[in-house]
Amino acid sequence: MSVELLLMLFLIFLSVVLLYRVVVGPQDMDRIVAMSTISPIIAVVLALWSLEMRRGIYLDIALVLALLDFIMVVAYARYIRGEL
């Protein structure tokens, strides 16, 4: 097994742990922080996958995911504050 694959598996495990916080989180802010943390982890996994497969399309997908995460966090925070 390569180092990239082991790192990807570890990061996916961390994402599953954070997904628990999204579902069970006692407050809405805990859910927002967990969702906001999962997305960069998945983007790094996609970047590592891109290195492993030697295909650049996964980097584009990681960038789009990061942009959508930013929009999602801002929209959810505004919804909680009652501005939407």
C-alpha positions, 0 to 999 in steps of 0.5 A, a space after each residue: 500500500 502506498 503512503 497516499 492510500 493510507 493517508 486517504 483511508 485515515 482522512 476518510 475515517 476522520 470524515 466518518 467521525 465528523 459525520 457523527 458530529 453532523 448528525 448528533 451535534 448538540 447545537 447548530 454551530 457544532 453541525 456547521 463546524 463539522 460540515 465545514 471541516 468535512 469538505 476540505 478533508 474530502 478535497 484533500 482526499 480527492 487531491 491525493 486520489 488525483 496523484 494516485 491515478 495521475 488524472 487532473 480532473 479530480 483536482 477540478 472536482 476538489 476545487 468545486 467542492 471547496 467553493 460549494 462548501 463555502 457557499 453552504 456554510 454562509 447560507 446555513 449561517 445566515 439561515 440560522 440568524 434569520 437573514 434568509 
